[in-house]
Amino acid sequence: MKKDLIKPDYIFESSWEVCNKVGGIYTVLSTRANTLQNEMKDHIIFIGPDVWRERNSPYFIEDKKLKSDWIKQTAKEGLKVKVGRWDIPGSPIAILVDFLPYFEKKNEIYGWLWENYQVDSLHAYGDYDEASMFSYAAGLVVESYYNFYLSNKDNVIYHGNEWMTGLGLLYINNRLPQIATIFTTHATSIGRSIAGNMKPLYDYLFAYNGDQMAMELNMQSKHSIEKQTSLNVDCFTTVSDITANECRELLDKPVDCVLPNGFEDGFVPSTSTMFTRKRNLARKKLLDVANALLGEDLGDDTLIVSTSGRYEFRNKGVDVYIESMNRLLRDKELNKKVVAFIEVPGWVGEPRADLKERLESGKKYDTPLEVPQITHWLHEMSHDNVLGMMKYYDMHNRKDEKVKVIFLPCYLDGNDGILNMTYYDIVLGNDLCIYPSYYEPWGYTPLEAIAFKVPCITTDLAGFGQWVNSVVGHYGEIADGVKVIHRTDYNYSEVADAIKDTVAQFSNFNKKEIDECRRKAGVLAKKALWSEFITYYHEAYDKALRKAVERKKQLKLK
C-alpha cells in the first residue's frame, strides 16, 4: 500500500536563474512554477540574485506592499531584498537579494565552509565567488523569513538548483536543521567539463575519479561545493537517469530521486486555425530568407530542418549535424530539397545589410549573396566552428546541390534584424528538428519541438531521448514522432549516417504518414507536461521532510 506523502507547508526554491533568463534552468523553474503555485497558493517562494540593482528587471514586478512587515525587519538585519512577483504564468512570489555586500566577508564565509564541510574554495575563479555570495545571501533570506513568519510546526523545504546554490543549502543545513533541504544538479560541473574538454565521458565513466578529474581540469572548487552539498542535503536529485549515473560515479553519491523536466504548453497555438496560420507564416519567413541568401526559389515542398540551443559545438552535436548534412548531399534516397538551419547564438556582430535589403525589396532573386551560408556577420568569422567545418567540407550552398545549410547565429528574440520572429514562432515552421547531443542531461529543445508537432531526432545520451525510449517501449523511430539514435563516445560516424538516413526516409513520407508522425509527436509531448511529472517532486519533498521530521524529534529530546 502506498504511504501517505508528507506535504510541505512552505517551499523556498533558489537558483541563479530565478527572474534571470540565462539558460535552461530558467525554463525548468518558470514552467513548473504555475503547477506549484496552483497547489500551494503563495507558499512557494522563489529566491534569485538581484543582478538588476537600479535597473528594472524584465522578468520581475516589485510589490513594496507584499511582506512589507518582513522587509522592515530585513533592513535591520542588513539584508537588501526586493519582494514581488515573477512575471510568468502563476505569478509566484519572488525575492531578489543583493549579494554584493557579502564580498567583504568572503574569506570568513569560505573559512566557515571549510571548517564545517571541508569545501575547498582556495582554487576559486570565474563565477565561483559571485555564485557563492548569492547562495549565502539566499540562505540568509530563508533564515530571516523562517524566523519572522514560521515555526517548528511548519513543514518547510529549501530547494537549491545547481552547485551555485550549494553554500546556502549547507548554511541552512547547519543553522536551521528543522528545514528539509533538496539539491538538484541539472548537470555535474565535472561531467560537463570532461565532455567539453573532448575526453570520452561514458565508456570510461566507471574509471573516472571525480576528485582527481577536478584537479586535472582545474575545477576543484565547483566540484567540491557540489559534492559536499550532495552528501549533506536531505534529498539529492537530478533530472535524468543518465545524469544519475554521472552523479554516482563522479560525486560518489547516488541520487535519491530523479526529477524529469516537464513543461507547460501555453506557448503552443490553441486552435488548429491559429496553428496552421502561424506555421505557414514561419515557413514563408524561413524560405524568404533562404531565397534572398541563396538566390534560389525554394517551393513549399522544401524540407525545412533545424538544430538549436547553446553554442556547444560538440556537446550539443552541432558538429555531427553538419557532418550528416554533408553526407545527405550525396544520398540518392533523398526525395526533396532540404534547407538546414543552425540556430545557435555565436559571437554575432550585426545583421547583414545586403540580406536585409533583399528581404525588404520583396523581390525574388536568382543570384546568391557572397557567403550564402550565414544571415548575420560575426566578429571573428575565421575562428567560428560552424563556418570552419562548412569550409573544410566545401559546403558553399551551390545551386545544383539539394541540401543547403544556413547559420542563424543570433538569439531569436523577435529583434534579430533578419527573421524578427521569436524562437517559438519560428520552430513550428520546421518539418524536422535535429538534436544529436553528446552531453545533454535532459533536453528541452526536442521537447519544445514535439509540443509544436514537429517530429525530431535526438540521441540516447540525452535524458529526453532515454525518456522517449521508455515511453514507446523501444528505441524511438521517426514514425513514433521522435527518432532516438544510439550514441557512444566513439560512434560519431554512425550517428551522422543515422541522421542522414532518417531525413532521407522522412523525405519519402506521403502526406498521411507525415500527418500521423506529427500527431504522435504531439501525443508524446502531452506525456511530459508538468501535470504528469510533478508527482516526482512530491516524492522528493516527502523524502526530505521525513528526515527533517526525524531531526525535529531528536532536537526536542536533547
C-alpha positions in Angstrom: 0.0 0.0 0.0 1.3 3.5 -0.9 2.2 5.5 2.1 0.7 9.0 2.7 3.2 11.6 1.5 4.2 14.3 3.9 3.4 17.6 2.1 5.3 20.9 2.6 3.6 23.9 4.1 6.2 26.2 2.5 8.8 25.7 -0.2 11.7 28.1 -0.8 13.4 27.5 -4.1 16.6 29.3 -5.2 18.6 29.5 -8.5 20.8 31.9 -10.2 18.1 31.8 -13.0 15.2 33.0 -10.9 14.0 36.1 -12.7 17.2 35.9 -14.7 16.9 34.3 -18.1 20.4 32.8 -18.9 19.8 29.1 -19.7 17.7 26.0 -19.5 17.1 26.1 -15.7 15.0 29.3 -16.2 12.7 27.1 -18.4 12.5 24.3 -15.8 11.6 26.7 -12.9 9.4 29.2 -14.8 7.2 26.5 -16.4 7.0 24.4 -13.2 6.1 27.4 -11.0 2.5 27.5 -12.3 1.7 24.0 -11.2 3.3 24.5 -7.7 1.6 27.9 -7.3 -1.8 26.3 -8.1 -1.1 23.7 -5.4 0.5 26.0 -2.7 -1.1 29.4 -3.3 1.9 31.8 -2.4 3.6 29.3 -0.2 6.1 28.6 -2.9 8.7 31.4 -2.8 11.5 31.8 -5.4 14.8 33.4 -4.5 17.1 34.9 -7.2 20.0 37.2 -7.5 19.4 41.0 -7.8 21.6 41.4 -10.8 19.4 44.3 -12.0 20.0 46.6 -9.0 18.9 50.1 -10.1 17.5 48.9 -13.5 14.1 47.3 -13.9 14.1 43.5 -14.4 12.0 42.4 -17.5 11.0 39.3 -15.5 10.1 40.7 -12.1 7.4 43.0 -10.8 8.2 44.6 -7.5 5.4 45.0 -4.9 6.6 47.0 -1.9 3.3 46.2 0.0 4.0 42.4 -0.2 5.6 41.2 3.0 6.3 44.8 4.0 6.5 44.0 7.7 9.3 41.5 7.0 11.1 43.9 4.6 11.4 46.3 7.5 13.0 43.5 9.6 15.4 42.6 6.8 16.6 46.2 6.7 17.5 46.0 10.4 19.4 42.7 9.7 21.4 44.4 6.9 19.7 42.2 4.2 18.9 44.1 0.9 15.9 42.5 -0.8 13.2 43.2 -3.3 9.9 41.4 -3.0 7.4 41.0 -5.8 6.1 38.6 -8.4 7.9 36.6 -11.1 6.3 37.7 -14.3 5.4 34.2 -15.6 2.2 32.0 -15.5 1.1 31.7 -11.9 2.9 34.9 -10.9 4.6 33.3 -7.8 6.2 35.4 -5.1 9.9 36.1 -5.9 12.6 37.6 -3.6 15.6 39.1 -5.3 18.6 39.6 -3.0 21.6 41.9 -3.3 24.7 39.7 -2.7 27.4 42.3 -3.3 27.7 43.3 0.4 28.9 39.8 1.3 32.1 40.0 -0.8 33.9 41.8 2.0 33.2 38.8 4.3 34.1 36.3 1.6 37.2 34.8 3.3 35.4 34.5 6.6 32.5 32.7 4.9 34.8 30.3 3.0 36.7 29.6 6.3 33.4 28.6 7.9 32.6 26.4 4.9 35.9 24.6 5.1 35.7 24.1 8.9 32.2 22.7 8.8 32.0 20.9 5.4 35.6 20.7 4.0 34.6 22.6 0.9 37.8 23.8 -1.0 37.3 27.4 -2.1 41.0 28.1 -2.4 41.0 27.3 -6.2 38.0 29.5 -6.9 37.9 31.5 -10.2 35.4 32.8 -12.7 31.8 32.8 -11.4 32.5 30.8 -8.2 32.7 33.9 -5.9 29.7 35.6 -7.3 27.5 32.4 -7.2 28.7 31.7 -3.6 27.9 35.1 -2.3 24.5 34.9 -3.8 24.0 31.5 -2.4 25.0 32.7 1.1 22.6 35.7 0.8 19.8 33.4 -0.3 20.4 31.2 2.8 20.2 34.4 5.0 16.8 35.2 3.3 15.4 31.8 4.1 16.7 32.1 7.7 15.2 35.6 8.2 11.8 34.7 6.6 11.6 31.5 8.7 12.4 33.2 12.0 9.9 36.0 11.2 6.9 34.1 9.9 7.3 30.3 10.6 7.9 27.8 13.4 8.7 24.2 14.2 5.1 23.3 13.4 5.6 24.1 9.7 6.9 21.6 7.2 9.4 23.8 5.3 11.7 22.9 2.4 14.6 24.7 0.9 15.3 23.6 -2.6 18.5 24.7 -4.4 19.4 24.2 -8.1 23.0 23.6 -9.3 26.3 24.0 -7.4 25.6 27.7 -7.4 23.2 27.3 -4.5 25.3 24.8 -2.5 26.7 27.2 0.1 23.2 28.4 1.1 21.9 24.8 1.4 24.8 24.0 3.7 24.2 27.1 5.7 20.5 26.1 6.2 21.6 22.5 6.9 23.8 23.9 9.7 21.7 26.7 11.1 18.1 25.5 10.7 18.1 21.7 10.8 14.3 21.8 11.1 14.2 22.8 7.4 14.3 20.0 4.9 16.9 20.5 2.1 16.8 19.4 -1.5 19.6 19.8 -4.0 19.1 19.3 -7.8 22.1 19.2 -10.1 21.0 19.6 -13.6 24.4 18.6 -14.9 27.5 17.8 -12.8 30.2 20.5 -13.2 32.9 17.9 -13.7 30.9 15.8 -16.2 30.2 18.8 -18.4 33.9 19.7 -18.1 35.1 16.3 -19.1 32.7 16.3 -22.2 33.7 19.9 -23.1 37.4 19.0 -23.0 36.9 16.4 -25.7 37.5 13.5 -23.2 35.4 10.3 -23.5 32.8 10.5 -20.8 30.6 7.5 -21.0 32.7 4.4 -21.8 35.2 5.4 -19.2 32.8 6.8 -16.6 33.3 3.9 -14.2 37.0 4.5 -14.1 37.0 8.3 -13.5 37.7 9.6 -10.1 35.7 12.9 -9.7 38.2 14.5 -7.3 41.2 13.6 -9.4 39.5 14.9 -12.6 38.6 18.1 -10.8 42.3 18.7 -10.1 43.3 17.8 -13.7 40.7 20.2 -15.2 41.1 23.0 -12.6 37.5 22.5 -11.3 38.3 21.8 -7.6 36.1 24.5 -6.0 33.0 23.9 -8.1 33.3 20.2 -7.8 33.9 20.4 -4.0 30.8 22.5 -3.2 28.7 20.3 -5.5 30.0 17.1 -3.9 29.6 18.2 -0.3 26.2 19.6 -0.9 25.0 16.3 -2.4 26.4 14.4 0.6 24.8 16.7 3.2 21.3 17.5 2.0 18.2 15.5 2.9 17.3 14.7 -0.7 19.8 14.8 -3.6 18.2 14.8 -7.1 19.0 15.2 -10.8 16.9 15.4 -14.0 17.6 12.1 -15.8 18.9 8.6 -15.4 21.9 9.4 -17.5 23.0 12.2 -15.1 22.2 10.0 -12.1 24.9 7.6 -13.4 27.3 10.6 -13.6 26.5 11.7 -10.0 27.1 8.2 -8.7 30.5 7.9 -10.4 31.8 11.5 -10.2 30.3 12.8 -6.9 30.4 9.4 -5.1 26.7 9.9 -4.2 23.8 8.1 -5.8 20.8 10.4 -6.2 17.7 9.9 -4.0 15.2 10.8 -6.8 15.2 11.6 -10.5 13.1 14.7 -11.3 12.5 14.8 -15.1 11.9 18.2 -16.7 8.3 18.8 -17.7 6.9 21.9 -19.4 3.7 23.9 -19.9 2.3 24.1 -23.4 0.8 27.5 -23.1 3.1 28.8 -25.9 1.5 26.4 -28.4 -1.3 27.9 -30.5 -4.6 26.7 -29.0 -6.7 26.3 -32.2 -5.8 24.4 -35.4 -6.6 27.6 -37.5 -4.1 29.7 -35.5 -1.6 26.8 -35.5 -1.8 26.5 -39.3 -1.6 30.2 -39.8 1.5 30.5 -37.6 3.2 27.5 -39.2 2.6 28.9 -42.7 3.9 32.3 -41.6 7.1 30.7 -40.2 7.7 28.6 -43.3 7.3 31.6 -45.5 9.7 33.7 -43.5 12.4 30.9 -43.4 12.0 30.3 -47.2 12.1 34.0 -47.9 15.4 34.3 -46.0 16.8 31.2 -47.9 15.7 32.7 -51.2 17.3 36.1 -50.6 20.5 34.5 -49.3 20.8 31.7 -51.9 19.3 33.3 -54.9 17.1 30.2 -55.4 13.3 29.9 -55.4 12.6 27.1 -53.0 9.0 25.9 -53.0 6.8 25.0 -50.0 7.6 21.3 -50.5 11.2 22.0 -49.4 12.1 20.1 -46.3 13.0 22.6 -43.5 15.1 21.1 -40.8 17.0 22.8 -37.9 19.1 22.4 -34.8 19.2 24.9 -32.0 20.4 25.5 -28.4 23.6 26.8 -26.8 26.7 27.0 -28.9 28.4 23.9 -27.5 29.8 22.6 -30.8 30.5 19.0 -29.6 28.2 18.6 -26.6 25.1 19.7 -28.5 26.1 17.7 -31.6 26.3 20.7 -33.9 29.4 19.0 -35.5 27.6 15.8 -36.3 24.6 17.7 -37.6 26.9 19.5 -40.2 28.5 16.1 -41.0 25.1 14.5 -41.6 24.0 17.3 -43.9 27.2 17.0 -45.9 26.6 13.3 -46.3 23.0 13.9 -47.3 24.2 15.9 -50.3 25.2 12.7 -51.9 22.3 10.5 -50.7 20.3 9.0 -53.6 17.3 8.3 -51.4 16.7 12.0 -50.7 13.5 12.9 -52.4 13.2 16.7 -51.7 15.3 19.8 -51.4 16.5 20.5 -47.9 17.2 23.8 -46.1 19.0 23.0 -42.8 19.2 25.8 -40.3 21.7 26.1 -37.4 20.1 28.3 -34.8 22.8 28.7 -32.2 23.9 32.2 -30.9 27.5 32.9 -31.9 29.6 36.0 -31.4 27.3 38.0 -33.6 28.2 41.4 -35.0 25.3 42.7 -37.0 22.5 41.6 -39.4 23.7 41.5 -43.0 22.7 44.8 -44.7 22.7 43.1 -48.2 20.4 40.4 -46.9 18.1 42.9 -45.2 17.9 45.0 -48.3 16.9 41.9 -50.4 14.2 40.9 -47.9 12.7 44.4 -47.7 12.5 44.6 -51.5 10.1 41.7 -51.6 11.6 40.6 -54.9 12.8 37.1 -55.9 16.5 36.7 -56.7 18.3 34.3 -58.9 21.9 35.1 -57.8 23.3 34.2 -54.4 24.9 36.7 -52.0 28.5 36.5 -51.1 29.0 33.9 -48.2 25.5 32.4 -48.7 25.8 30.3 -45.5 25.1 33.0 -42.9 22.5 35.6 -42.0 24.5 37.8 -39.6 28.1 38.8 -39.7 30.2 37.5 -36.9 33.0 39.3 -35.0 35.6 36.6 -35.9 34.3 34.8 -39.0 37.6 33.0 -39.5 37.6 31.5 -36.0 34.0 30.2 -36.0 33.5 26.4 -35.6 30.3 26.2 -37.8 31.8 28.2 -40.7 35.1 26.4 -40.3 33.6 23.0 -40.7 31.5 24.0 -43.6 34.6 25.5 -45.3 36.5 22.3 -44.6 33.8 20.3 -46.3 33.5 22.8 -49.2 29.8 23.3 -48.3 29.0 26.6 -50.2 25.3 26.1 -50.9 25.7 25.8 -54.7 22.7 25.9 -56.9 22.9 22.4 -58.1 23.1 21.0 -54.5 19.9 19.6 -53.0 20.9 20.4 -49.4 21.6 24.0 -48.2 22.9 24.8 -44.7 22.2 28.2 -43.2 23.7 29.5 -40.0 21.5 31.8 -37.9 24.0 32.9 -35.2 21.7 35.1 -33.1 19.2 34.8 -30.3 15.7 34.5 -31.9 14.1 37.1 -29.6 12.0 38.8 -32.3 14.5 41.6 -32.8 17.4 40.0 -34.6 17.1 42.2 -37.7 16.6 39.4 -40.3 13.9 37.0 -39.1 12.4 39.3 -36.5 10.3 36.4 -35.1 10.7 34.6 -31.8 12.1 31.1 -31.5 8.6 29.7 -30.6 7.1 31.4 -33.6 9.8 30.0 -35.9 10.3 26.4 -34.6 6.8 25.3 -35.7 7.7 26.1 -39.3 10.1 23.1 -39.3 9.5 19.7 -40.8 12.1 18.1 -38.7 14.2 19.2 -35.7 17.6 17.5 -35.1 19.4 17.5 -31.7 22.2 14.8 -31.9 23.5 15.7 -28.4 26.7 14.1 -26.9 26.1 15.7 -23.5 22.5 16.6 -22.6 21.2 15.8 -19.1 17.7 16.4 -20.2 17.0 18.3 -23.4 14.3 21.0 -23.7 14.7 21.7 -27.4 13.4 18.4 -28.6 10.5 18.5 -26.1 9.6 22.0 -27.4 9.7 20.8 -31.0 7.3 17.9 -30.4 5.0 20.3 -28.5 4.6 22.1 -31.9 4.0 18.6 -33.5 7.4 18.8 -35.2 9.0 15.3 -35.3 12.6 15.3 -34.1 15.8 13.3 -34.0 17.8 13.0 -30.7 20.1 10.6 -29.0 20.1 8.2 -26.1 22.8 10.4 -24.5 20.1 13.0 -23.8 17.8 12.4 -20.8 14.8 13.2 -23.1 15.9 10.5 -25.6 16.0 7.9 -22.9 12.6 9.0 -21.6 11.1 8.6 -25.1 12.5 5.1 -25.4 10.9 4.2 -22.0 7.5 5.6 -23.1 7.4 3.9 -26.5 8.9 0.7 -25.2 11.8 0.5 -27.8 14.3 2.8 -29.5 12.2 5.7 -30.9 11.7 5.7 -34.7 10.7 8.7 -36.7 7.3 7.2 -37.2 6.8 7.4 -33.4 7.4 11.2 -33.6 10.9 11.0 -32.2 13.9 9.1 -33.6 16.3 8.2 -30.8 19.8 7.3 -32.1 22.2 5.2 -30.1 25.2 7.4 -29.4 28.5 6.5 -27.7 31.9 8.2 -27.2 33.2 6.7 -30.4 30.3 6.2 -33.0 30.2 9.8 -34.4 30.2 8.4 -38.0 27.3 6.0 -37.4 25.3 8.8 -35.8 25.9 11.1 -38.8 24.7 8.2 -41.1 21.6 7.6 -39.0 20.6 11.3 -39.2 21.2 11.3 -42.9 19.1 8.1 -43.4 16.3 9.4 -41.2 16.0 12.7 -43.1 16.0 10.8 -46.5 13.4 8.4 -45.1 11.2 11.3 -44.0 11.5 13.0 -47.4 9.8 10.0 -48.9 6.8 10.0 -46.5 3.4 10.8 -48.0 1.0 13.3 -46.5 -0.8 10.6 -44.5 2.5 9.3 -43.0 3.7 12.8 -42.2 0.4 13.7 -40.5 0.5 10.6 -38.4 4.1 11.3 -37.5 3.2 14.8 -36.4 0.2 13.6 -34.4 2.4 11.1 -32.5 4.9 13.8 -31.7 2.1 15.9 -30.2 0.8 13.0 -28.1 4.3 12.3 -26.7 4.7 15.9 -25.7 1.5 15.8 -23.7 3.0 13.0 -21.6 5.8 15.4 -20.5 3.6 18.2 -19.1 4.3 19.3 -15.5 0.9 17.9 -14.6 2.4 14.4 -15.3 5.8 15.0 -13.9 5.0 17.0 -10.7 4.4 13.7 -8.9 8.2 13.0 -8.8 8.6 16.3 -6.9 6.0 15.3 -4.3 8.1 12.1 -3.7 11.3 14.2 -3.3 9.5 16.6 -0.9 8.3 13.6 1.2 11.8 12.1 1.4 13.3 15.3 2.5 10.6 16.1 5.0 10.7 12.7 6.7 14.4 13.3 7.6 13.6 16.8 8.9 10.7 15.5 11.0 13.0 12.9 12.5 15.6 15.6 13.3 12.9 17.8 15.0 12.0 14.8 17.3 15.7 14.3 18.2 16.3 18.0 18.8 13.3 18.1 21.2 14.8 15.0 23.1 18.0 16.9 23.5 
